[in-house]
Amino acid sequence: MLKDKNIVLGVTGGIAAYKACDLVSRLKKQGALVRVVLTANGAKFVPPLTFETLSSNPVVTDTFEPRKSLEHISLAKWADAFVIAPASANCLAKLANGIADDLLSTTALAMTAPLLIAPAMNANMWRHPATQANFRLLLERGAKTVGPMSGHLACGDDDVGRMAEPEQIVEALDALLNPRRDFEGRHVLVTAGPTVERIDPVRYITNRSSGKMGYAIAEAARDRGAEVVLVSGPVNLAAPEGVEVVKIESSAELCAAVLARGDWADVVIQAAAPADYTPVNVSETKIKKTGVGMMLELKNTTDIAKTLGERKHPGQVLVAFAAETDRVLENAKGKLEKKNADLIVANDVTRPGAGFGVDTNAVTLITRQDENALPVMSKRDVADAILDKVAAL
């Protein structure tokens, strides 16, 4: 699937650099054309000659190598994809902050092709707040990632930090360059964003949902061939091209829009955050401040996901979200049964890099058969992971 694809492989300093040799070999067997950019520290683990032999191409290591002063520009123009494996903590810091002080980082700054990163480092280095902040920033800018994995590390610990295996990196690269169309002919209904429950003409009840997760799911389903309807609460996001967008404000409007399209949908993904309560009475004029406070009587809104579960037709897949702050998995599993859902996406909204307003997320996918905890990744990657699970169901 990678035949005739131009792949630039960046190799940084780390014991996992030896795995990059196998990666080059696998890419060549797939028919890819490979050029290796090797850092000075990477060359201390694997010499350039090894990569030259495996790739059948010269290896570049020095920005100021004679007659190759613009190598970073030519590589950037040539590449269909840029893979960095292993990507050290130092490399992540440079990429995130636009530092270009060697050939690899300079090439990265000039690159417009998709970027796939395979981090590898000590567990404490990986967990350091600076590394995590750099990693999240790269994801927010559109970089794709594979790993790091858990297992035995060179330092002797059994922990997170191992570079993904070469075959996993090849699979991730294949998915990046050859998008799937496994939802061709399917109808996917997605909800996104908050609802607005009016108190009076100037006040309302809402929540912090940005809609980014639901919009990412709609875009991913579209790209995988589905016909998509997106029912969206008030958000500051551009409507995805090729997706029918139905705008709503209140939880009641959201419920009506979803139920009207329920029979049409093969898949319903309830990523919106509808209000659980709405005012019993809505004032037609602004309620004046009196200095003695205001009593506000609320009533329950319709549980939309539960209603969809009760009306689910044979073969339809229902996905619901559980945004939680405590006992996350326990609460999410309860919703799986209560709402008659096929998949619950459990989301700890207190976790850094997850929840409302950010471009990354970390969720656990829960079905009646299993549960799968995902690391922090871009919301688009989370969207694809959700759709992968839906396809399996």
LUMLOBA-341239 format. One line per field, with one value per residue (C-alpha): x, y, z; residue in one letter. Coordinates in nm, 2 decimals, decimal comma. Example, Ala and Ser with C-alpha at 12.3 -4.5 7.8 and 13.67 -1.06 7.14 Angstrom:
<sites>
x: (1,23:1,37)
y: (-0,45:-0,11)
z: (0,78:0,71)
r: (a:s)
</sites>
This chain:
<sites>
x: (0,00:0,30:0,43:0,62:0,55:0,83:0,91:1,16:1,26:1,41:1,62:1,72:1,95:1,82:1,87:1,55:1,73:1,82:1,45:1,46:1,68:1,39:1,15:1,35:1,36:0,98:0,91:1,13:0,95:0,62:0,77:0,83:1,12:1,31:1,55:1,70:1,78:2,01:2,10:2,45:2,33:2,14:2,46:2,62:2,38:2,35:2,61:2,50:2,63:2,37:2,08:2,25:2,27:1,91:1,75:1,97:2,00:2,25:2,19:2,20:2,33:2,47:2,29:2,62:2,74:2,91:2,67:2,38:2,31:1,95:1,89:1,61:1,42:1,45:1,35:1,05:0,94:1,01:0,83:0,48:0,52:0,78:0,83:1,04:1,13:1,25:1,15:1,34:1,22:1,47:1,32:0,96:1,07:1,24:0,94:0,69:0,89:1,00:1,37:1,58:1,94:2,02:1,92:1,63:1,46:1,53:1,37:1,07:1,02:1,02:0,80:0,44:0,38:0,20:0,41:0,41:0,59:0,70:0,82:1,07:1,23:1,25:0,91:0,99:1,10:0,78:0,56:0,74:0,50:0,72:0,73:0,35:0,29:0,51:0,34:-0,01:0,10:0,22:-0,11:-0,31:-0,11:-0,21:0,09:0,00:0,15:0,20:0,31:0,49:0,42:0,46:0,71:1,07:1,28:1,66:1,70:1,56:1,21:0,89:0,69:0,57:0,83:0,91:0,90:0,62:0,72:0,82:0,51:0,29:0,46:0,41:0,04:0,00:0,18:-0,04:-0,36:-0,22:-0,14:-0,43:-0,74:-1,01:-1,35:-1,51:-1,82:-1,93:-2,31:-2,36:-2,57:-2,40:-2,58:-2,35:-2,44:-2,20:-2,16:-2,36:-2,73:-2,87:-3,16:-3,31:-3,39:-3,49:-3,39:-3,03:-2,96:-2,93:-2,79:-2,52:-2,19:-1,83:-1,86:-1,68:-1,81:-1,46:-1,50:-1,83:-1,71:-1,40:-1,62:-1,83:-1,53:-1,37:-1,70:-1,72:-1,36:-1,43:-1,72:-2,03:-2,32:-2,32:-2,57:-2,43:-2,67:-2,48:-2,55:-2,40:-2,02:-1,74:-1,64:-1,66:-1,92:-1,74:-1,75:-1,96:-2,16:-2,52:-2,53:-2,85:-2,82:-3,01:-3,01:-3,20:-3,20:-3,56:-3,45:-3,16:-3,40:-3,65:-3,37:-3,22:-3,54:-3,66:-3,35:-3,32:-3,47:-3,24:-2,92:-2,71:-2,49:-2,58:-2,30:-2,42:-2,12:-2,32:-2,35:-2,72:-2,82:-2,96:-3,20:-3,40:-3,60:-3,97:-4,06:-3,89:-3,94:-4,03:-3,85:-3,52:-3,54:-3,44:-3,18:-3,34:-3,05:-3,21:-3,11:-3,32:-3,50:-3,48:-3,69:-3,55:-3,69:-3,53:-3,47:-3,53:-3,25:-3,18:-2,93:-3,17:-3,46:-3,25:-3,16:-3,52:-3,60:-3,29:-3,37:-3,20:-2,85:-2,83:-2,52:-2,56:-2,26:-2,29:-2,04:-1,99:-1,81:-1,72:-1,51:-1,50:-1,55:-1,52:-1,53:-1,80:-2,03:-1,97:-2,04:-2,37:-2,47:-2,39:-2,68:-2,91:-2,91:-2,90:-2,59:-2,35:-2,04:-1,97:-1,69:-1,57:-1,40:-1,24:-1,28:-1,05:-0,75:-0,49:-0,52:-0,87:-1,22:-1,36:-1,21:-0,88:-0,78:-0,67:-0,85:-0,79:-1,09:-1,18:-1,40:-1,63:-1,86:-2,03:-1,74:-1,43:-1,28:-0,99:-0,81:-0,66:-0,36:-0,38:-0,42:-0,57:-0,95:-0,94:-0,74:-0,99:-1,27:-1,11:-1,06:-1,43:-1,52:-1,29:-1,48:-1,82:-1,70:-1,61:-1,96)
y: (0,00:0,23:0,16:0,45:0,67:0,91:0,87:1,08:0,90:1,10:0,91:1,07:0,96:0,68:0,31:0,25:0,38:0,02:-0,05:0,22:-0,03:-0,28:0,01:0,11:-0,25:-0,29:0,03:-0,08:-0,42:-0,22:-0,05:0,29:0,52:0,61:0,89:0,89:1,20:1,10:1,33:1,34:1,16:0,91:0,83:0,73:0,44:0,34:0,45:0,62:0,33:0,09:0,32:0,39:0,01:-0,06:0,24:0,24:0,61:0,85:0,94:1,31:1,42:1,77:2,09:2,23:1,92:2,03:2,07:1,99:2,32:2,32:1,95:2,03:2,21:1,94:1,67:1,87:1,91:1,54:1,38:1,23:1,18:1,26:0,99:1,04:0,72:0,72:1,07:1,17:1,41:1,67:1,62:1,68:2,00:2,13:2,04:2,20:2,52:2,57:2,52:2,44:2,38:2,06:1,90:1,70:1,99:2,22:1,97:1,94:2,32:2,32:2,01:2,04:1,66:1,48:1,42:1,08:1,07:0,76:0,88:0,68:0,77:0,69:0,68:0,98:1,19:1,10:1,19:1,52:1,81:1,98:1,67:1,63:1,99:1,97:1,64:1,79:2,10:1,89:1,69:2,01:2,12:1,81:1,57:1,20:0,97:0,60:0,50:0,52:0,16:0,00:-0,27:-0,33:-0,02:0,00:0,15:-0,17:-0,05:-0,20:0,11:0,34:0,48:0,20:0,30:0,14:-0,17:-0,11:-0,30:-0,07:0,23:0,10:0,04:0,39:0,53:0,33:0,47:0,82:0,80:0,57:0,68:0,41:0,42:0,16:0,36:0,39:0,38:0,43:0,70:0,85:1,10:1,29:1,55:1,81:2,10:2,24:2,34:2,67:2,67:3,01:3,18:3,52:3,71:3,77:3,47:3,10:2,77:2,60:2,41:2,42:2,19:2,33:2,08:1,99:1,62:1,59:1,79:1,57:1,26:1,41:1,49:1,15:0,97:1,18:1,11:0,73:0,75:0,80:1,03:1,25:1,47:1,68:1,83:2,11:2,33:2,69:2,66:2,87:2,61:2,62:2,38:2,07:2,06:1,78:1,74:1,85:2,07:2,11:2,40:2,39:2,57:2,40:2,04:2,00:2,12:1,87:1,59:1,67:1,69:1,36:1,17:1,30:1,14:0,83:0,58:0,72:0,66:0,34:0,49:0,75:0,91:1,13:1,35:1,66:1,78:1,86:2,03:1,80:2,07:2,35:2,63:2,55:2,90:3,13:3,51:3,71:4,01:4,04:3,95:4,25:4,23:4,29:4,25:3,94:3,67:3,48:3,15:2,94:2,63:2,36:2,05:1,75:1,75:1,45:1,19:1,19:0,90:0,68:0,77:0,67:0,34:0,26:0,33:0,16:-0,04:-0,38:-0,33:0,03:0,12:0,38:0,55:0,77:0,98:0,99:1,31:1,24:1,40:1,10:0,72:0,76:0,39:0,29:0,57:0,51:0,14:0,22:0,44:0,16:-0,04:0,25:0,40:0,06:0,19:-0,03:0,18:0,44:0,68:0,76:1,09:1,22:1,60:1,69:1,52:1,75:1,74:1,60:1,73:2,07:2,33:2,15:1,98:1,66:1,40:1,08:0,84:0,48:0,29:0,06:-0,21:-0,50:-0,72:-0,51:-0,17:0,00:0,30:0,54:0,77:1,15:1,20:1,45:1,45:1,35:1,04:0,97:1,01:0,74:0,51:0,54:0,47:0,17:0,03:0,11:-0,07:-0,38:-0,37)
z: (0,00:0,02:-0,33:-0,48:-0,17:-0,08:0,29:0,48:0,80:1,08:1,34:1,67:1,94:2,15:2,20:2,00:1,69:1,61:1,54:1,27:1,06:1,06:0,98:0,67:0,56:0,60:0,41:0,12:0,11:0,08:-0,23:-0,06:-0,15:0,17:0,26:0,61:0,81:1,09:1,38:1,52:1,84:1,63:1,44:1,77:1,79:1,42:1,17:0,84:0,63:0,78:0,67:0,33:0,27:0,38:0,20:-0,11:-0,07:0,08:0,44:0,53:0,87:0,83:0,73:0,60:0,42:0,09:-0,20:0,03:0,19:0,08:0,15:0,40:0,13:-0,13:0,12:0,22:-0,14:-0,22:0,08:0,08:0,46:0,73:1,00:1,31:1,48:1,74:1,85:2,16:2,43:2,29:1,94:2,06:2,23:1,92:1,70:1,93:1,97:1,61:1,69:1,38:1,49:1,29:0,97:1,11:1,29:0,99:0,76:1,00:0,99:0,61:0,58:0,45:0,42:0,70:1,02:1,20:1,54:1,73:2,07:2,27:2,60:2,97:3,15:3,37:3,07:2,89:3,19:3,26:3,22:2,96:2,74:2,77:2,69:2,38:2,27:2,31:2,11:1,82:1,82:1,82:1,51:1,33:1,39:1,41:1,66:1,72:2,08:2,30:2,42:2,76:2,82:2,92:2,88:2,83:3,18:3,32:3,41:3,29:3,21:2,93:2,68:2,43:2,07:1,87:1,68:1,32:1,19:1,40:1,25:0,89:0,97:1,10:0,80:0,57:0,74:0,71:0,34:0,23:0,41:0,46:0,30:0,52:0,59:0,22:0,20:0,57:0,73:1,04:1,27:1,50:1,77:1,90:2,13:2,42:2,45:2,57:2,81:2,83:3,16:3,02:2,70:2,82:3,06:3,00:3,13:2,93:2,97:2,86:2,56:2,26:2,00:1,88:1,96:1,77:1,47:1,45:1,45:1,17:0,96:1,02:0,92:0,61:0,51:0,56:0,31:0,52:0,45:0,77:0,94:1,22:1,48:1,64:1,94:1,95:1,88:1,73:1,47:1,09:0,94:0,79:0,41:0,27:0,60:0,65:0,96:1,16:1,41:1,74:2,07:2,34:2,46:2,34:1,99:1,99:2,09:1,82:1,55:1,65:1,68:1,34:1,18:1,41:1,16:0,88:1,07:1,07:1,34:1,60:1,79:2,08:2,14:2,23:2,59:2,64:2,96:3,22:3,35:3,20:3,37:3,44:3,35:3,10:3,15:2,85:2,99:3,17:3,53:3,74:4,01:4,34:4,58:4,75:4,50:4,26:4,29:3,98:3,95:3,71:3,56:3,39:3,02:2,81:2,83:2,45:2,45:2,66:2,42:2,12:2,30:2,35:1,98:1,84:1,53:1,44:1,32:1,44:1,65:1,93:2,08:2,39:2,58:2,95:3,06:3,42:3,70:3,94:3,93:3,56:3,45:3,70:3,60:3,23:3,25:3,43:3,13:2,89:3,04:3,13:2,78:2,59:2,41:2,21:2,30:2,57:2,53:2,89:2,93:3,25:3,19:3,48:3,31:3,14:2,76:2,78:2,81:2,71:2,48:2,39:2,06:2,23:2,43:2,64:2,65:2,74:2,49:2,67:2,52:2,68:2,57:2,66:2,74:2,57:2,73:2,48:2,55:2,50:2,12:1,89:1,88:1,52:1,61:1,89:1,63:1,41:1,71:1,79:1,43:1,42:1,72:1,55:1,24:1,45:1,62)
r: (m:l:k:d:k:n:i:v:l:g:v:t:g:g:i:a:a:y:k:a:c:d:l:v:s:r:l:k:k:q:g:a:l:v:r:v:v:l:t:a:n:g:a:k:f:v:p:p:l:t:f:e:t:l:s:s:n:p:v:v:t:d:t:f:e:p:r:k:s:l:e:h:i:s:l:a:k:w:a:d:a:f:v:i:a:p:a:s:a:n:c:l:a:k:l:a:n:g:i:a:d:d:l:l:s:t:t:a:l:a:m:t:a:p:l:l:i:a:p:a:m:n:a:n:m:w:r:h:p:a:t:q:a:n:f:r:l:l:l:e:r:g:a:k:t:v:g:p:m:s:g:h:l:a:c:g:d:d:d:v:g:r:m:a:e:p:e:q:i:v:e:a:l:d:a:l:l:n:p:r:r:d:f:e:g:r:h:v:l:v:t:a:g:p:t:v:e:r:i:d:p:v:r:y:i:t:n:r:s:s:g:k:m:g:y:a:i:a:e:a:a:r:d:r:g:a:e:v:v:l:v:s:g:p:v:n:l:a:a:p:e:g:v:e:v:v:k:i:e:s:s:a:e:l:c:a:a:v:l:a:r:g:d:w:a:d:v:v:i:q:a:a:a:p:a:d:y:t:p:v:n:v:s:e:t:k:i:k:k:t:g:v:g:m:m:l:e:l:k:n:t:t:d:i:a:k:t:l:g:e:r:k:h:p:g:q:v:l:v:a:f:a:a:e:t:d:r:v:l:e:n:a:k:g:k:l:e:k:k:n:a:d:l:i:v:a:n:d:v:t:r:p:g:a:g:f:g:v:d:t:n:a:v:t:l:i:t:r:q:d:e:n:a:l:p:v:m:s:k:r:d:v:a:d:a:i:l:d:k:v:a:a:l)
</sites>
